[in-house]
Amino acid sequence: MTIILYAIPAFFVLIGIELLLEKIKGTDYYRVNDAINSLSMGVLSRMVALMKQLVPLTFYVLAFEHLALFDWPDVWWTWLAAFVIYDFFYYWNHRMGHEMSLLWAAHVVHHSSEEYNLTTALRQTSGSVFSWIFYLPLAVLGFEPALFIAVGALNLVYQFWVHTRHVPKLGWFEAVFVTPSNHRVHHAQNQIYLDRNYGGVFILWDRWFGTFQEELDDQQPIYGVRKALHSWNPLWGNVQVYTQLCKDSWRTQRWSDKFRVWFGRTGWRPDDVAKAYPLPRVDLNTFTKYDTPMSLTGKAYAVVQYVLMTVIALAFMLNVSAISTVSQIGLAVFVALFSVSLGWMMEGRRWAWWTEGVKNIMILAMPWWLGLPDPLLWALSGLSGGSLLLALLAGKQRNADIQAQTMQSAELNH
């Protein structure tokens, strides 16, 4: 976790560089609502991971203490071996995350964006429950828990940079390592690209196990999933597929199908449910990205709100050991509701400005409640006050837009 926290500033520097390239090249790989949605999911994921990491780590430690077969020396090649073997098991974890419905329900979050940029890398699930099981063989092989955590974090950090469209194919590097080109394939929903290129650091596993697909010049990737999210609500993004699986399992008549819904191949549905409750799928021939209009003030407001959420989350993560369990849960719930309200605002929900107003008032009091150091306290308070002002301006702009649309409709009807 520490490695990832230290890497966060570098992540945002690289996002800034990519935004600069966006401006220079005139590309349209970023939208504020999509990027904020991805980043909000990333914040939620890190907070939840911090709160629940003790459980999988406990099982790993138990397996290491009682089942370890080897005693590895503390030398560089032990680290290299652990790093490579971890990526091998990551490949199978990732592959099963696409091939089993229950695991896909968690992993789908990462694929739900219809854009592909560095913020997509941070769009991570908060609902992963079983992934730790795939790494228990590392404990049996004798890799110490601290080493397991370190190579896992390094693996995750490596994967950040491959989520970009600005880097072309990289020659010989493509044959061994995961690159932006072959990972673009992984995020595409084109038929030829579906369920390909699962490696985290090494693409060798895909080449050896028959899941590799090269990015083709005549097949531009179309990003997203066939059952599109169509929402900026990060909480709904985390539970959407779980909700559908619950409905299918409840509605089907055969008891074996109630079980198979969860553990069968991703996308499989019982015949009786599929006929009675068909689900719409994306038509790639007429594909259009989900989008909602936002004024310039609204976009500025969303960015400031995300900064506020990140400051609160970082204050939580850096001081988690000093915060009571009740306060941890309370803060996690607040950040979750924070992101939901922001998602409603970006979707243009009528009630969103009321929830945003209540939320901003709560944020004004939060720095004092958390007892943050003075510089952070005043910075957070200043952001909160500025955010309230932006909320008023954005709300005023929205009302003016609605009034203008109403007048225009009246003129057309007249």
C-alpha positions in Angstrom: 0.0 0.0 0.0 2.9 2.3 0.8 4.4 1.9 -2.6 1.1 2.8 -4.2 0.7 5.9 -2.0 4.1 7.1 -3.0 3.3 6.4 -6.7 0.1 8.6 -6.6 1.9 11.9 -7.3 3.7 10.3 -10.3 0.3 9.1 -11.5 -1.1 12.6 -11.5 2.1 14.0 -13.1 1.7 11.5 -16.0 -2.0 12.3 -16.3 -1.0 16.0 -16.6 1.5 15.1 -19.3 -1.2 13.2 -21.2 -3.6 16.1 -20.9 -0.8 18.3 -22.4 -0.4 15.9 -25.3 -4.2 16.0 -25.7 -4.0 19.7 -26.2 -0.9 19.7 -28.5 -2.2 16.8 -30.7 -5.9 17.9 -30.7 -7.1 14.5 -29.6 -10.4 13.9 -27.7 -9.4 11.0 -25.4 -10.6 12.8 -22.3 -14.0 13.9 -21.0 -14.4 15.5 -17.6 -17.4 13.4 -16.5 -15.8 10.1 -17.6 -12.4 11.0 -16.1 -13.9 12.1 -12.8 -16.0 8.9 -12.7 -12.8 6.8 -13.2 -10.9 8.8 -10.5 -13.8 8.6 -8.0 -13.9 4.8 -8.4 -10.1 4.7 -7.8 -10.5 6.7 -4.5 -13.3 4.4 -3.3 -11.3 1.3 -4.3 -8.2 2.4 -2.3 -10.2 3.2 0.8 -12.1 -0.1 0.8 -8.9 -2.0 0.0 -7.2 -0.4 3.0 -10.1 -1.4 5.3 -10.4 -5.0 4.2 -6.8 -5.9 3.4 -6.3 -7.6 6.8 -8.5 -10.6 5.9 -6.7 -11.8 2.8 -3.3 -11.0 4.3 -4.2 -13.1 7.4 -4.9 -16.1 5.2 -1.7 -15.5 3.3 0.3 -15.4 6.5 -1.3 -18.6 7.8 -0.6 -20.4 4.6 3.0 -19.1 4.7 3.6 -20.2 8.3 2.1 -23.6 8.0 2.5 -24.7 4.3 5.7 -23.0 2.9 7.8 -25.5 1.1 10.9 -23.4 0.5 13.0 -20.9 2.4 14.2 -18.2 -0.1 17.3 -16.2 0.6 17.1 -12.4 0.7 18.8 -11.7 -2.6 17.8 -9.9 -5.8 16.9 -13.0 -7.7 14.3 -13.9 -5.0 12.6 -10.6 -5.7 12.8 -11.3 -9.5 11.4 -14.8 -9.1 8.5 -13.5 -6.8 7.8 -10.7 -9.3 7.5 -13.1 -12.3 5.6 -15.8 -10.5 3.2 -13.2 -9.1 2.4 -12.0 -12.6 1.8 -15.6 -13.7 -0.9 -16.0 -11.0 -2.2 -12.5 -11.9 -2.7 -13.7 -15.4 -5.0 -16.5 -14.2 -6.8 -14.2 -11.7 -7.4 -11.7 -14.5 -8.5 -14.3 -17.0 -10.9 -15.9 -14.6 -12.2 -12.4 -13.8 -13.4 -12.3 -17.4 -14.6 -15.9 -17.7 -16.7 -16.4 -14.5 -19.7 -14.3 -13.9 -19.1 -13.8 -10.1 -15.6 -12.5 -10.7 -16.6 -10.5 -13.7 -19.1 -8.6 -11.6 -16.2 -7.1 -9.7 -13.8 -6.7 -12.5 -16.3 -5.1 -15.0 -15.8 -1.8 -13.1 -12.3 -1.4 -14.7 -13.7 -2.0 -18.2 -16.8 0.2 -17.9 -15.2 3.4 -19.3 -15.8 4.1 -22.9 -12.6 6.2 -23.0 -9.1 4.9 -22.7 -6.6 7.2 -21.0 -4.5 7.1 -17.8 -7.5 7.8 -15.6 -8.9 4.5 -16.8 -6.0 2.8 -15.0 -7.3 4.1 -11.7 -10.9 2.9 -12.4 -10.7 0.0 -10.0 -13.3 -2.2 -8.3 -14.3 -1.8 -4.6 -16.1 -5.2 -4.7 -13.3 -7.7 -5.3 -13.6 -10.5 -2.7 -11.9 -13.6 -4.0 -8.9 -12.4 -6.0 -6.5 -13.1 -3.0 -7.2 -16.8 -3.4 -5.2 -16.9 -6.7 -2.0 -15.8 -4.9 -2.0 -18.3 -2.0 0.4 -20.6 -4.1 3.0 -17.8 -3.5 2.7 -18.5 0.2 3.1 -22.2 -0.3 6.2 -21.6 -2.4 7.6 -19.7 0.6 7.6 -16.1 -0.4 7.3 -13.9 2.7 4.2 -11.8 3.2 6.1 -8.5 3.0 7.7 -9.6 -0.4 4.2 -10.6 -1.7 2.8 -7.2 -0.8 5.7 -5.4 -2.4 5.7 -7.3 -5.8 1.9 -7.0 -5.9 2.2 -3.2 -5.6 5.0 -3.0 -8.2 2.8 -5.1 -10.6 -0.1 -2.7 -10.1 2.1 0.4 -10.6 3.6 -1.0 -13.8 0.1 -1.4 -15.3 -0.7 2.3 -14.9 1.4 3.5 -17.9 -0.1 1.1 -20.4 -3.5 2.8 -20.3 -2.8 5.4 -23.0 -3.5 5.9 -26.7 -0.5 8.2 -27.2 2.2 5.4 -27.2 2.4 3.4 -30.5 3.7 -0.2 -30.8 7.2 -0.6 -29.2 9.0 -3.2 -31.4 10.6 -6.1 -29.7 9.2 -4.9 -26.3 5.7 -6.0 -27.5 6.9 -9.7 -27.6 7.7 -9.9 -23.9 5.9 -7.2 -22.0 2.4 -5.8 -21.7 2.4 -2.5 -23.6 -0.1 0.2 -24.4 -0.8 -1.4 -27.7 -1.6 -4.9 -26.5 -3.5 -3.6 -23.5 -5.7 -1.4 -25.7 -6.8 -4.6 -27.2 -7.7 -5.9 -23.8 -10.0 -3.0 -23.1 -11.8 -3.1 -26.5 -15.2 -4.6 -27.1 -14.7 -5.4 -30.8 -15.4 -9.1 -31.4 -11.9 -9.9 -32.5 -10.4 -8.3 -29.3 -12.8 -9.7 -26.7 -11.2 -11.6 -23.8 -7.6 -11.2 -24.9 -4.3 -10.1 -23.4 -4.7 -10.7 -19.7 -1.1 -10.3 -18.6 -0.2 -7.6 -16.0 3.5 -7.1 -16.8 4.4 -10.0 -19.1 2.5 -10.7 -22.3 4.3 -14.1 -22.6 1.5 -15.8 -20.7 -1.0 -14.8 -23.3 1.2 -16.0 -26.1 1.8 -19.3 -24.4 -1.8 -20.0 -23.3 -3.5 -18.8 -26.6 -5.1 -15.6 -25.4 -2.9 -13.1 -27.3 -4.3 -10.7 -30.0 -2.2 -8.0 -31.7 -3.7 -4.6 -32.2 -4.7 -4.3 -35.8 -4.4 -1.2 -38.0 -7.8 -1.8 -39.7 -9.6 -2.5 -36.4 -9.7 0.6 -34.2 -10.6 -0.4 -30.6 -14.0 0.5 -29.4 -13.7 0.8 -25.6 -16.3 -0.2 -23.0 -18.5 -3.2 -22.4 -21.4 -4.7 -24.4 -23.8 -4.1 -21.5 -22.9 -0.4 -21.1 -23.0 1.3 -17.7 -24.6 4.5 -18.8 -24.1 6.2 -15.5 -21.5 8.4 -13.7 -22.5 7.0 -10.3 -19.5 5.0 -9.1 -21.5 3.1 -6.5 -23.9 1.8 -9.2 -20.8 1.0 -11.4 -19.6 -1.3 -8.6 -22.9 -3.1 -8.1 -24.6 -3.1 -11.5 -23.6 -6.7 -12.5 -24.1 -8.1 -9.0 -27.6 -6.7 -9.2 -28.3 -8.4 -12.5 -26.9 -11.7 -11.3 -29.2 -11.5 -8.2 -32.2 -10.9 -10.4 -31.4 -13.7 -12.8 -30.7 -16.2 -9.9 -34.0 -15.3 -8.3 -36.1 -15.4 -11.4 -34.9 -18.6 -13.0 -36.9 -21.8 -12.1 -34.2 -24.5 -12.1 -32.2 -24.7 -8.9 -29.0 -25.7 -10.8 -29.3 -22.5 -12.9 -29.6 -20.4 -9.8 -26.1 -21.6 -8.9 -24.8 -21.5 -12.5 -25.8 -17.9 -12.9 -22.9 -17.0 -10.5 -20.3 -19.5 -11.4 -21.0 -20.1 -15.1 -19.3 -18.5 -18.1 -19.6 -14.7 -18.1 -22.6 -13.6 -20.1 -24.5 -16.9 -19.7 -28.2 -16.5 -18.6 -30.8 -19.2 -18.0 -33.1 -19.7 -21.1 -36.3 -18.9 -19.1 -34.8 -15.6 -17.8 -33.2 -14.6 -21.1 -36.6 -15.0 -22.9 -38.7 -13.2 -20.2 -36.1 -10.5 -19.4 -33.9 -9.8 -22.4 -31.0 -7.4 -21.9 -30.0 -4.7 -24.4 -26.5 -5.0 -25.8 -24.3 -2.4 -27.5 -24.6 -2.4 -31.3 -21.0 -1.7 -32.4 -22.2 -0.6 -35.9 -24.2 2.3 -34.3 -22.1 2.8 -31.2 -22.2 6.2 -29.5 -20.5 7.0 -26.2 -22.6 7.7 -23.1 -22.3 11.4 -22.4 -24.2 14.2 -20.5 -23.8 17.9 -21.2 -21.8 20.0 -18.7 -21.2 23.7 -18.6 -17.7 25.0 -18.1 -18.6 26.0 -14.5 -20.0 22.6 -13.9 -16.8 21.0 -15.1 -14.7 23.2 -12.9 -17.0 22.4 -10.0 -16.6 18.6 -10.6 -12.8 18.9 -10.7 -12.7 20.9 -7.4 -15.0 18.3 -5.9 -12.8 15.5 -6.9 -9.8 17.3 -5.4 -11.8 17.6 -2.1 -12.6 14.0 -2.2 -9.0 13.0 -2.8 -7.7 15.2 0.1 -10.3 13.6 2.5 -9.4 10.1 1.3 -5.6 10.7 1.6 -6.1 12.2 5.1 -8.0 8.9 5.9 -5.3 6.6 4.4 -2.3 8.4 5.9 -3.9 8.5 9.4 -5.9 5.2 9.3 -4.1 3.7 12.3 -5.1 6.7 14.5 -8.7 6.6 13.4 -11.3 4.4 15.3 -13.1 1.7 13.4 -16.4 3.6 13.7 -14.7 6.7 12.2 -13.2 4.7 9.4 -16.5 3.3 8.4 -18.2 6.7 8.7 -15.5 8.3 6.5 -15.7 5.5 3.9 -19.5 5.9 3.8 -19.2 9.7 3.5 -16.7 9.4 0.6 -19.0 6.9 -1.1 -22.0 9.2 -0.8 -19.8 12.1 -1.8 -19.0 10.4 -5.1 -22.6 9.3 -5.7 -23.8 12.9 -5.3 -21.1 14.1 -7.7 -22.1 11.5 -10.2 -25.8 12.6 -9.9 -24.6 16.2 -10.6 -22.7 15.1 -13.7 -25.8 13.2 -14.9 -27.9 16.4 -14.5 -30.2 14.9 -11.8 -32.6 17.6 -10.5 -32.0 16.8 -6.9 -28.2 16.7 -7.2 -27.7 20.4 -6.3 -29.5 19.8 -3.0 -27.4 16.9 -2.1 -24.3 18.8 -3.2 -25.2 21.7 -1.0 -25.6 19.5 2.1 -22.4 17.7 1.3 -20.4 20.9 1.0 -21.7 22.2 4.3 -20.6 18.9 5.9 -17.1 19.2 4.3 -16.7 22.7 5.8 -16.9 21.1 9.3 -14.9 17.9 8.5 -11.4 19.3 8.7 -12.0 20.5 12.3 -13.6 17.2 13.2 -10.7 15.2 11.8 -8.2 17.4 13.7 -6.0 17.8 10.6 -2.8 19.8 10.7 -3.3 23.6 10.2 -2.1 23.8 6.5 -4.2 20.9 5.4 -7.1 22.2 7.5 -7.1 25.6 5.9 -6.5 24.2 2.4 -9.5 21.9 2.7 -11.7 24.7 4.2 -10.7 27.0 1.4 -11.5 24.4 -1.2 -14.9 23.8 0.5 -15.8 27.4 0.4 -14.7 27.8 -3.2 -16.7 24.7 -4.1 -19.8 26.2 -2.5 -19.4 29.3 -4.7 -18.9 27.2 -7.8 -22.0 25.2 -6.9 -24.1 28.4 -6.7 -22.7 29.6 -10.1 -23.2 26.2 -11.7 -26.7 25.9 -10.3 -27.5 29.4 -11.6 -26.1 28.4 -15.1 -28.2 25.3 -15.1 -31.3 27.2 -14.3 -30.6 29.6 -17.1 -30.0 26.8 -19.5 -33.3 25.2 -18.5 -35.1 28.5 -18.9 -33.6 29.0 -22.3 -34.6 25.5 -23.4 -38.1 26.1 -22.2 -38.4 29.4 -24.1 -37.0 27.8 -27.2 -39.5 25.0 -27.0 -42.3 27.5 -26.5 -41.3 29.4 -29.6 -41.1 26.3 -31.7 -44.6 25.2 -30.5 -46.0 28.7 -31.2 
